[in-house]
Amino acid sequence: MKLKPLADRVLVRRLEVEEKTVGGIIIPDSAKEKPLKGEVVAAGPGKLDDNGSRIALGVEEGDAVLFAKYAGTEISIEGVDHLIMREDDILAVVS
């Protein structure tokens, strides 16, 4: 399935976090928090300003990003969990 986000929305795939602590303790799934880091899979064209001009997004496909804890809407694409969120929900691009 191919998804193309609209306006200023982006499709983000969560990146998995370590299952062990620094001390070697394995963290069970029930105690894990969902990761707040992901990779941009697809990005919309940007939103329109008052004059009808398109404002380009600050992220592009392949960027690693940090986002807010409750950002976006969770969807499953071919068994892989993704988020669709507005560009405003992205806090930073990780380089």
N, C-alpha and C positions, 0 to 999 in steps of 0.2 A: 504494500500500500504506500502511496506517495502522498505526503501532506505538504501543502504550501500555506504557511500562516498568512493572515491578512493584516494589513496596516502595520502597526508597531509591535506586533506579537512575534515571539520566537518559540521554536520547539527545542526543548533542552532534554538531553538524556542524562540522568543522574550518574555520577561516577561513584563507584563503590569505595567504601572506607575500609581500613585495616580491621581485621577480626581479632587481632591481638593487641594487648597493651604493650608498652615499652618493657614492662617486667615479665612478659610472656604469658599473661593471663588471657585465655580465649573468652571473648565476649559473646554470650548467646544472642540469637536473633531477637528474642523478646526484650533484651536490654539495650539494643542498638537504637540510636537515633538515625533518622533518615539523613543522608548526606546533604549538605548545603552547597555542594560543588557539582558542576555538570559541564557538559559539552554542548555547544550550540549545533544542532543538527540541521535546522533550516531557519531562515529569517524572512520576515515579510518585507515588502518594499519600503516601509516607513509610512508615517501618517501625513495627512495633508494639513498645511497651515491655513490661515484665514484667507490667503490670496489664491489658494488652490495649488500651491507649489508643494512638492513632496520633500519632506525632511528625512534624510537618510538615517539609518540606524547606526549606532556606535559599535555594534557587534556584527560579526559575520560568521558564516559556517566554519566550524572547527575551533572557535575560540573556547577556552576554558573560562568559566564564569562562576562567581559566587552569587547566591541569591538569598532572599529572605526566607525564613523558616516556613511560613505558610503561603508562599507565593505560588501563583499559577493553579492550573487545573490538571489533575493527574489523568492520563489516558494510557492505554496499553496498545502498542503497535507491534503486531506479530509476536506477542508474548514478552516484549520488552517495555518496561515502564518509562514513560516520558512525561514532561510537563509542558503545557502551553501557557506562556506568561507574557505580560507586557514588558517592554524594554525597561520601564520604570521600576519593575521588581528586581532587576539585576543590579547588584550592589557594586560589583567590580569585575574587571577582566583580569585573569591571572596570566602572567607572562613567564 
